Amino acid sequence: MQSTLNFGDSPHTRVNILTGEKVLVSPHRSKRPWQGQVEDLPGDNRPAYDPKCYLCPGNKRADGDINPDYKESFVFVNDFSALLKDTSQQEFNEQDLFVAETEKGICKVIAFTPRHDLTLPEMDLAAIKAVVDLWQKEFADLSQIDWIRYIQIFENKGAIMGCSNPHPHGQIWSQNHLPVEIQKESIQQKKYFDKNGRTILSDYVSAELRKEERIIDTNDSFVSLVPFWAAWPYEAMIVSKRAVQDIGKFNEKEKEDLAAILKLLTTRYDNLFNTSFPYSAGMHQAPVNDGDHPEWHWHMHFYPPLLRSATVKKFMVGYEMLANPQRDITPEIAAEQLRNCSTIHYKSK
């Protein structure tokens, strides 16, 4: 049913179709003066090579291993893994009040480039494509391990996102159970697919391309957009146009297009506030070793914490922790601001 609701003026809730959860949008609050926390900008004068960095080529890591003299991207098992592959399966349940079970997994680190002084948007397309290739290879290799059920590929960028090393890198965690967010997205996507015979993101992307108001960039294989239900001020998603279940199914053209749209989005992010834009980003894709999942549609979430400038951070507090997420800047305004950002990196101008 078509609504006459004024998205740019009236407080309203929007439904996240991937999780079924709601976000409160309060567009009138974007005019309020800011007297809250202002973050200090970290310095960014990194050298191309840092002899003390455990990710730079040829350096010794925490476990004593020596990194190879890699030229593109490099992956290894995390020296301080959150999950361990030798964990034995155990469960604990006391009166349904104290419930726990062990979690088994493999955690890897992927250094995007040997250059200590670059970030993803500052890398050239060939270097980003090499990262995509390595993501695909690691997904294929890990999915061959029969006890693994899910593979999470992600990146934390920036000190305020808890990134412990400024060398450009991401992580790959694989585990024997489905994480909570994947469980929620699995339920929603299957419900829609069983009813309509199409993935929910196929129909959603088609509708967004017709409307255009939340689209950031598009190419032959992917679209980047601010989701209708975005909770973070400049939250974005990259979605494949083809209904592909996981990164392992992308062909060469799609991998080149993924590299291109990744560079575009992250460059626009940096140019928004002329800063190295922090975020947590990660792919959501189908479970592995668990049968077919035609309802699943590959997509990548970007959750940046900046609100009004490079020094004003968005915090999830109060109502947002106790009830549901809330935002002031509408997704439509956020998408317009990102579209208007240059695709030439601010450091290169």
C-alpha positions as CSV (number, residue, x, y, z in Angstrom):
1,M,0.0,0.0,0.0
2,Q,1.4,3.4,-1.0
3,S,1.8,5.8,1.9
4,T,1.7,9.6,2.1
5,L,4.0,9.6,5.1
6,N,6.5,12.5,4.9
7,F,9.9,10.8,5.4
8,G,11.7,14.1,5.6
9,D,9.7,15.7,8.4
10,S,7.7,13.3,10.5
11,P,9.2,11.0,13.1
12,H,8.6,7.4,11.9
13,T,9.9,3.9,12.1
14,R,11.3,1.8,9.2
15,V,11.7,-2.0,9.1
16,N,14.9,-3.7,8.3
17,I,13.7,-6.3,5.8
18,L,16.9,-8.4,6.4
19,T,16.4,-8.8,10.2
20,G,12.7,-7.8,10.8
21,E,13.9,-5.1,13.3
22,K,12.9,-1.4,13.4
23,V,14.8,1.8,13.4
24,L,13.3,5.2,14.6
25,V,13.9,8.1,12.2
26,S,13.6,11.6,13.7
27,P,14.5,14.0,10.8
28,H,13.5,17.1,12.7
29,R,16.3,16.5,15.2
30,S,19.1,17.0,12.7
31,K,18.7,20.8,13.2
32,R,19.6,20.6,16.9
33,P,23.0,22.1,18.0
34,W,25.7,19.7,19.0
35,Q,27.2,20.0,22.5
36,G,28.2,16.3,22.9
37,Q,31.4,14.3,22.6
38,V,33.9,15.5,20.0
39,E,36.6,13.0,19.0
40,D,40.2,13.9,18.5
41,L,41.6,13.1,15.1
42,P,44.5,10.7,15.2
43,G,47.6,11.6,13.3
44,D,48.2,9.9,10.0
45,N,51.8,10.2,9.0
46,R,52.6,6.5,8.6
47,P,55.6,5.5,6.6
48,A,55.3,3.1,3.6
49,Y,57.1,0.5,5.8
50,D,57.2,0.3,9.6
51,P,59.8,-2.0,11.1
52,K,57.7,-2.4,14.3
53,C,54.5,-3.4,12.4
54,Y,53.7,-7.1,12.7
55,L,51.8,-7.0,9.3
56,C,54.6,-5.4,7.2
57,P,56.6,-7.7,4.8
58,G,59.6,-9.4,6.4
59,N,58.7,-8.5,10.0
60,K,58.4,-10.8,12.9
61,R,54.9,-11.4,14.3
62,A,53.8,-11.9,17.9
63,D,54.2,-15.7,17.6
64,G,57.7,-15.4,16.2
65,D,56.8,-16.2,12.6
66,I,58.3,-14.0,9.9
67,N,56.1,-12.5,7.3
68,P,57.1,-13.3,3.7
69,D,58.2,-10.4,1.4
70,Y,54.6,-10.3,-0.1
71,K,53.9,-8.0,-3.0
72,E,50.0,-7.9,-3.1
73,S,48.0,-9.3,-0.2
74,F,48.9,-11.8,2.5
75,V,46.8,-14.0,4.9
76,F,47.7,-16.0,8.0
77,V,46.0,-17.5,11.1
78,N,45.5,-14.8,13.7
79,D,48.2,-15.0,16.4
80,F,45.5,-14.1,19.0
81,S,42.5,-15.9,17.6
82,A,39.1,-15.4,19.2
83,L,38.2,-19.0,18.0
84,L,40.3,-22.1,18.1
85,K,40.0,-25.1,15.8
86,D,40.9,-27.7,18.4
87,T,38.1,-26.8,20.8
88,S,36.1,-29.9,21.8
89,Q,32.2,-29.7,21.6
90,Q,30.7,-29.3,25.0
91,E,27.3,-28.0,26.2
92,F,26.2,-26.6,29.6
93,N,22.6,-26.1,30.8
94,E,21.6,-25.6,34.4
95,Q,17.8,-25.4,34.8
96,D,17.5,-23.4,31.5
97,L,19.0,-20.5,33.4
98,F,22.7,-20.9,32.8
99,V,23.1,-22.0,29.2
100,A,26.4,-22.2,27.3
101,E,28.3,-24.2,24.7
102,T,31.8,-24.2,23.2
103,E,32.4,-22.5,19.9
104,K,35.1,-23.8,17.5
105,G,36.6,-21.9,14.6
106,I,39.5,-20.6,12.6
107,C,40.4,-16.9,12.6
108,K,42.6,-15.4,9.9
109,V,44.1,-11.9,9.2
110,I,44.5,-10.6,5.7
111,A,46.9,-7.8,5.0
112,F,45.5,-5.9,2.1
113,T,48.8,-4.5,0.8
114,P,52.5,-4.4,1.8
115,R,52.2,-0.6,2.0
116,H,51.8,0.4,5.6
117,D,50.7,3.9,4.7
118,L,47.7,3.1,2.5
119,T,44.0,2.4,3.1
120,L,41.6,0.5,0.9
121,P,40.4,3.7,-1.0
122,E,44.0,4.7,-1.6
123,M,45.0,1.4,-3.2
124,D,44.8,1.0,-7.0
125,L,42.1,-1.2,-8.6
126,A,44.6,-4.0,-9.3
127,A,45.6,-4.2,-5.7
128,I,41.9,-4.2,-4.5
129,K,41.1,-6.9,-7.0
130,A,44.0,-9.0,-5.5
131,V,42.2,-8.7,-2.1
132,V,38.9,-9.8,-3.7
133,D,40.7,-12.8,-5.2
134,L,42.2,-13.7,-1.8
135,W,38.8,-13.4,-0.1
136,Q,37.4,-15.8,-2.7
137,K,40.2,-18.3,-2.3
138,E,40.0,-18.2,1.5
139,F,36.2,-18.7,1.3
140,A,36.7,-21.7,-1.0
141,D,39.4,-23.3,1.2
142,L,37.6,-22.8,4.5
143,S,34.3,-24.1,3.1
144,Q,36.0,-27.4,2.4
145,I,36.4,-28.0,6.2
146,D,33.2,-30.0,6.9
147,W,32.5,-28.7,10.4
148,I,32.5,-25.0,9.4
149,R,29.1,-23.6,9.0
150,Y,29.7,-19.9,8.5
151,I,32.6,-17.7,7.1
152,Q,32.6,-14.0,8.1
153,I,34.8,-11.7,6.1
154,F,35.1,-8.2,7.6
155,E,37.3,-5.1,8.2
156,N,37.5,-2.7,11.1
157,K,39.0,0.6,9.8
158,G,40.2,3.3,12.2
159,A,41.3,3.5,15.8
160,I,37.8,4.5,17.0
161,M,36.5,1.2,15.7
162,G,39.0,-0.7,17.9
163,C,41.5,-1.4,15.1
164,S,44.7,-2.4,16.9
165,N,47.1,-2.0,13.9
166,P,46.9,0.9,11.3
167,H,48.3,-1.4,8.6
168,P,45.4,-1.9,6.1
169,H,44.0,-5.3,6.9
170,G,40.8,-7.3,7.5
171,Q,39.8,-10.5,9.1
172,I,38.1,-13.8,8.2
173,W,36.4,-15.7,11.0
174,S,34.9,-19.2,10.3
175,Q,33.0,-21.2,12.9
176,N,30.9,-24.2,13.6
177,H,27.6,-22.4,14.4
178,L,25.7,-19.5,12.7
179,P,26.2,-16.1,14.3
180,V,23.1,-14.2,15.5
181,E,22.9,-11.7,12.7
182,I,23.1,-14.5,10.1
183,Q,20.4,-16.4,11.8
184,K,18.1,-13.4,11.6
185,E,18.9,-12.7,8.0
186,S,18.4,-16.4,7.1
187,I,14.9,-16.4,8.5
188,Q,13.8,-13.2,6.7
189,Q,15.4,-14.2,3.4
190,K,13.9,-17.7,3.4
191,K,10.4,-16.4,4.3
192,Y,10.5,-14.0,1.3
193,F,12.0,-16.6,-1.1
194,D,9.4,-19.3,-0.1
195,K,6.6,-16.8,-0.8
196,N,7.9,-15.1,-4.0
197,G,10.4,-17.5,-5.6
198,R,13.0,-14.6,-5.7
199,T,15.5,-13.3,-3.3
200,I,14.4,-10.4,-1.2
201,L,17.5,-8.3,-2.2
202,S,16.8,-8.9,-5.9
203,D,13.4,-7.2,-5.6
204,Y,14.8,-4.6,-3.2
205,V,17.7,-3.6,-5.5
206,S,15.3,-3.4,-8.5
207,A,13.0,-1.1,-6.5
208,E,15.8,1.1,-5.3
209,L,17.2,1.5,-8.8
210,R,13.8,2.7,-10.0
211,K,13.6,5.2,-7.1
212,E,17.2,6.3,-7.3
213,E,17.0,8.4,-4.2
214,R,19.2,6.2,-2.0
215,I,21.6,4.9,-4.7
216,I,25.2,5.9,-4.3
217,D,26.9,4.1,-7.2
218,T,26.2,1.3,-9.7
219,N,28.1,-0.7,-12.2
220,D,27.3,-3.8,-14.3
221,S,27.5,-6.2,-11.3
222,F,26.9,-4.2,-8.1
223,V,25.0,-1.4,-6.5
224,S,26.0,0.7,-3.5
225,L,23.2,2.4,-1.5
226,V,22.1,3.7,1.8
227,P,19.5,1.2,2.9
228,F,16.0,2.4,3.5
229,W,16.3,1.1,7.1
230,A,19.9,2.3,7.8
231,A,20.5,2.8,11.5
232,W,24.0,4.5,11.4
233,P,24.1,8.0,9.9
234,Y,26.2,7.0,6.8
235,E,25.5,3.3,6.8
236,A,25.7,1.7,3.3
237,M,25.4,-1.6,1.6
238,I,27.0,-3.1,-1.5
239,V,24.7,-5.7,-3.1
240,S,25.3,-7.9,-6.1
241,K,22.9,-7.5,-9.0
242,R,23.0,-11.2,-9.7
243,A,21.4,-13.4,-6.9
244,V,24.7,-15.0,-5.8
245,Q,24.8,-16.9,-2.5
246,D,28.5,-16.3,-1.7
247,I,31.7,-14.7,-2.9
248,G,32.9,-18.1,-4.2
249,K,30.4,-17.8,-7.1
250,F,31.6,-14.4,-8.5
251,N,33.2,-14.6,-11.9
252,E,36.2,-12.5,-13.0
253,K,34.0,-9.6,-14.3
254,E,32.1,-9.5,-11.0
255,K,35.3,-9.5,-9.0
256,E,36.6,-6.6,-11.0
257,D,33.4,-4.7,-10.5
258,L,33.4,-5.4,-6.8
259,A,36.9,-3.9,-6.5
260,A,35.7,-0.9,-8.5
261,I,32.6,-0.2,-6.4
262,L,34.6,-0.8,-3.1
263,K,37.1,1.9,-4.2
264,L,34.2,4.3,-5.1
265,L,32.3,3.9,-1.9
266,T,35.3,4.1,0.4
267,T,36.7,7.1,-1.5
268,R,33.4,8.9,-1.1
269,Y,33.5,8.1,2.6
270,D,36.9,9.6,3.0
271,N,35.9,12.7,1.0
272,L,32.8,13.3,3.0
273,F,34.7,14.8,5.9
274,N,38.2,14.9,4.4
275,T,39.4,12.2,6.8
276,S,40.3,8.6,6.7
277,F,36.7,7.5,7.4
278,P,36.4,4.8,10.0
279,Y,33.9,1.9,9.7
280,S,33.2,-1.7,10.4
281,A,32.3,-3.5,7.2
282,G,31.6,-7.1,6.3
283,M,30.0,-9.5,3.9
284,H,26.9,-11.5,4.6
285,Q,26.6,-14.7,2.6
286,A,25.0,-18.1,2.8
287,P,26.0,-20.7,5.4
288,V,28.4,-23.5,4.2
289,N,28.2,-27.3,4.5
290,D,24.5,-26.9,5.2
291,G,22.7,-27.8,1.9
292,D,21.5,-25.3,-0.7
293,H,20.4,-21.8,0.3
294,P,18.8,-20.3,-2.8
295,E,17.2,-17.6,-0.6
296,W,20.5,-16.1,0.2
297,H,21.8,-13.1,-1.7
298,W,25.4,-11.8,-1.2
299,H,25.7,-8.3,0.3
300,M,28.2,-6.2,2.2
301,H,27.4,-3.9,5.1
302,F,29.3,-0.7,6.1
303,Y,28.7,0.7,9.5
304,P,30.6,4.0,10.0
305,P,30.4,5.8,13.4
306,L,30.8,9.4,12.3
307,L,27.8,11.7,12.6
308,R,28.3,15.4,11.6
309,S,32.0,15.7,11.0
310,A,35.3,14.0,11.3
311,T,35.3,14.7,15.0
312,V,31.7,14.0,16.0
313,K,30.9,10.3,16.6
314,K,27.5,8.6,16.7
315,F,27.0,6.7,19.9
316,M,24.3,4.0,20.4
317,V,23.1,4.9,23.9
318,G,19.9,5.3,26.0
319,Y,16.8,4.6,23.9
320,E,19.0,2.9,21.2
321,M,20.4,0.4,23.6
322,L,17.2,-0.2,25.5
323,A,14.6,0.0,22.8
324,N,15.7,0.2,19.1
325,P,18.2,2.2,17.0
326,Q,17.4,5.8,16.2
327,R,18.8,8.3,13.6
328,D,18.3,12.0,12.8
329,I,19.8,12.3,9.3
330,T,17.5,10.5,6.9
331,P,18.9,7.8,4.6
332,E,17.9,9.9,1.6
333,I,19.9,12.9,2.8
334,A,22.9,10.7,3.6
335,A,22.8,9.1,0.2
336,E,22.7,12.5,-1.5
337,Q,25.6,13.7,0.5
338,L,27.7,10.7,-0.4
339,R,26.7,10.9,-4.1
340,N,27.9,14.5,-4.1
341,C,31.3,13.5,-2.7
342,S,34.2,13.4,-5.2
343,T,35.5,10.1,-6.4
344,I,39.0,11.6,-6.5
345,H,40.6,10.9,-3.1
346,Y,41.0,14.1,-1.0
347,K,44.6,13.4,-0.5
348,S,45.2,13.3,-4.2
349,K,43.4,16.5,-5.0
